[in-house]
Amino acid sequence: MSDWTDRTAPSAEEIEAIARQVIATLPAAFAPHAQGVVLRVEDFADDAMLDELEIDDPLELTGIYDGVPMTEKSPSYPQHFPDTVWLFRRAILDEWAARGAVTLGALVAHVVIHEFAHHFGWSDEDIATI
C-alpha cells in the first residue's frame, strides 16, 4: 500500500488510488462482493448527508457506506441506486494531521475497511470487536 510522503496534501484522485489498493487486497471471501460497490471521494459530505446523520462539523465524517448491507438483500430486493462507499478527503486529512504517527495509507485503509464492513453487514459493534 502506498504511503503518502509528499509535502502537499493528496488530491481526491490520490486518496482514491490508495483506497483502490486497499480494495484490491481484500481477502478472497470478500473481494467478489466488493466489486459492485461504487467508490466516491469528495472533499466533504454534503449538507443533506450531514443533516441525516445529525453531524454539525463535516470534519467529523471521514467516510460512510450508503446502501443496503448484503445481509439484508434478497434476489427480489429492488435496488434503485448502487451501493456506495464515500470517503471524505478533507476529514481524512484532518484526522491524519491530528493523529501524527499514523500513515495516510493506514488511515485510508482503516476507513475503507470500516465502510466495506458495513456493506458486508457488520455493525459498528461487530467491527470494533473484530
Secondary structure in CASP SS format (residue, H / E / C, confidence):
PFRMAT SS
TARGET T0000
AUTHOR 0000-0000-0000
METHOD secondary structure of the structure
MODEL  1
M C 1.00
S C 1.00
D C 1.00
W C 1.00
T C 1.00
D C 1.00
R C 1.00
T C 1.00
A C 1.00
P C 1.00
S C 1.00
A H 1.00
E H 1.00
E H 1.00
I H 1.00
E H 1.00
A H 1.00
I H 1.00
A H 1.00
R H 1.00
Q H 1.00
V H 1.00
I H 1.00
A H 1.00
T C 1.00
L C 1.00
P C 1.00
A C 1.00
A C 1.00
F C 1.00
A H 1.00
P H 1.00
H H 1.00
A H 1.00
Q C 1.00
G C 1.00
V C 1.00
V E 1.00
L E 1.00
R E 1.00
V E 1.00
E E 1.00
D C 1.00
F C 1.00
A C 1.00
D C 1.00
D H 1.00
A H 1.00
M H 1.00
L H 1.00
D H 1.00
E H 1.00
L H 1.00
E C 1.00
I C 1.00
D C 1.00
D C 1.00
P H 1.00
L H 1.00
E H 1.00
L C 1.00
T C 1.00
G E 1.00
I E 1.00
Y E 1.00
D E 1.00
G C 1.00
V C 1.00
P C 1.00
M H 1.00
T H 1.00
E H 1.00
K C 1.00
S C 1.00
P C 1.00
S C 1.00
Y C 1.00
P C 1.00
Q C 1.00
H C 1.00
F C 1.00
P C 1.00
D C 1.00
T E 1.00
V E 1.00
W E 1.00
L E 1.00
F E 1.00
R H 1.00
R H 1.00
A H 1.00
I H 1.00
L H 1.00
D H 1.00
E H 1.00
W H 1.00
A H 1.00
A H 1.00
R H 1.00
G C 1.00
A C 1.00
V C 1.00
T C 1.00
L H 1.00
G H 1.00
A H 1.00
L H 1.00
V H 1.00
A H 1.00
H H 1.00
V H 1.00
V H 1.00
I H 1.00
H H 1.00
E H 1.00
F H 1.00
A H 1.00
H H 1.00
H H 1.00
F C 1.00
G C 1.00
W C 1.00
S C 1.00
D H 1.00
E H 1.00
D H 1.00
I H 1.00
A H 1.00
T H 1.00
I C 1.00
END
